[in-house]
Amino acid sequence: EPAVIIMDEPTIGLDPHQIIIVRDLIASLRGRMSVIISSHILPEIEATCDRVLIINGGRIVAQGSPAELRPKHGDDPRFTIRECTVKDWPFNRFCYLAVGAAWAWNDKRAWTDEQWRAYAESDRLRTFAACFDGSPAGYFELHEGDGHEIEIAYFGLLPGFQGRGFGGAMLTCALEEAWKSQPRRVWVHTCT
């Protein structure tokens, strides 16, 4: 009885009955030994694993339970996220200052109105507003860079809406919107 069993794509090429047998075998090993499964078939991972590591380029880029790694969509219908299709630089400045105050966002704090206007009205910038029951709750900006790359430029919730479970839904929305145009990559710089 080894302490660890490693399986690579254990159900590839199997018929439905054989898949059930392999899944039952893996389940029977739970608690007796560790089973490491390598697979690109996410439903297979969700059916058999308690803990998931996502590896890209040899580095762990995400980890958690299957439920923790699923996209989050808010359960509260009062929380909405919409793209701001009318460019309004004072709104971008308000969000930047209100969200960024607690995180020491200082790079644009001293900008003039004209700098804000040029930034927020750029065709390469998309702004999304999160609202709760009609009140501003947060925002994110997607900036298209050279080489068809999308940066999640700014992202956050206003202080009164932090810790209420809205961040996951907002991040899911930001990632889904960023990938819609099929960029070469999506990236973000974090401040914490």
N, C-alpha and C positions, 0 to 999 in steps of 0.2 A: 504494500500500500504506500505509494509515493505521497509526499506531503503536497506536491504541486503537480497538476496535469495541465499541459498546454495543448490547445486545440486550434488549428487554423482552418477557418471556414468549415466547421464540422457538419453542416447540413447541405453543402453544395452538391448538386447532382442526385439528391435523394428524393424518393417519392414521398407524398404527404404522410403515409403510414410510417415510413422510416424516420422522417423528421420528428414525429411524435415519440418514437422509441429513443432517439438520441436526446431529445429534450428531457424525457423522463430519466434517462441515465444521468444526465448532468444534475438534475434536481435531486437524485438519490445520493449524489456525492456531497451535497451541501452539508456543511458542519463537520464532515470527516476529512476533507482536504480542500485546498484551494484549486479552483479551475480557472485558467486564463484562456479566454477565447479571443482570437483575432478574426474580425469579420468586417465586411463592408455592408452587410445586410442589417440595417438598423432594427427592423421588426424582430429579427432573430436575437439580437442583443437584448432588446426589451423583454423578450419572452424568457430569457435564460439568466440574465445577469442582475445582480444587486448593486453593483458599482461599475461605473464606466469611466474609462480614460480615453480621450480623443488625442491621437498623436498625429502631428503634422511635421514633416521634415525632421523626424527624430526627437521632437520636443513635445511634451505634454501641453496641450493648449486648452483643455477643459477636462473637468472631472466631477463626478457626482453620481447620484442615482439616475436611472433613466428619467424619472419624473422631474428631477431638478434640471436636467439638460433639455427637456422639451421646450419648445417656444411657449412663452407666456402670453396669454390674451386675457385682459382684465375681465373680472366677473361682474364688476359694478358698472351698470349702464350709464351712470352719471359721469364716468371717466371716459373722455373721448380724446382722440388725437387726430388732427386734421392738418393738411398742408396749407400754409398761408400763401395762397395763389396771388394775392395782391402784395407787392413788395412794400414794406412799411418799415423803414430803418429805425424810427423811434421804438417800435415794438422789439426789434432785435436788441437794441441798446438796453431797453428795460429788462428783458429776459437775461441778458448777459450780466447786468449789474445785480439783479435780484437773485439769480441762481448762483452766480460766481462769487458773491461776497464771502460766503463761508469757506470757499475753497481757494481764496487768494488768487482769483483770476484778475490779473493786473495788466496784461499785455494790451488791452484796448481801453482801459479805464480813462486815459487822458486823451482819447481821440476827439477830434472836432466833429461837428455835425457833418461836414463834407466828407470826412473819412468814413464815418458811419454810413452815409448815403451811398458812397461808391462801393463799399463792402456789401451792404445788404441788398443793393439793387443789381448786383452782378448776375448775369445769366448763369453763372457757374454755381450759385448758391441757392439752395432750397431750404426753407424754414418750415418747421412743423411745430404747432402749438398743442400742448396737452391742457385740457380743461377739466375741471371737476365741478359739475352742476353749474356751468357757465363761468366759473372763476378761473383765471389763469393758474395752472398747477405746475407747468414746466415747459421745456422746449428742447428741440435738437435742431442742429443745422447739418446739412449734407453739402460738402464742397467738392465739386468735380475738379480734380487736378489734371495735370498733363499726363498723357499716356493712358487716358480713360481709367483713372483711379478715383475712388470716392473716399473722402475722409469724413468720418463723423467728427465734425469740427468742434462743436460744443454740444453738451448733453447734460441735462440735470433737471431736478425738481426744485420748486420753491420750498423754503424751509417748512412751511405748514403742511406740506404734502409728502415729506420724507417719512419713511418708516411705515407707510400705509399699504405697501404691496404694489405700488404703481410703477416702480422702476423696471421690473421685468417685462411688463406689457409695453412700456415705452421703448426699451432696448430691442425687443422683438420687432416692433414696428420700424425702428430705425434701421435694423439689419435687413428686414424685408424690403423696405423702400430703397436702401442702398444697392441691393443686389438686382432690383428690377431692370436696370439698364444694362445688366450683364457686364459690369466693369471687369477689368483685369484683376483688381484686388479692391478690398474694402479695408480701411485701417482707421485706427484711433490712437491719439495720444491721451494718456490719463494724467491727472494731476494729483492723485492720491495713491 
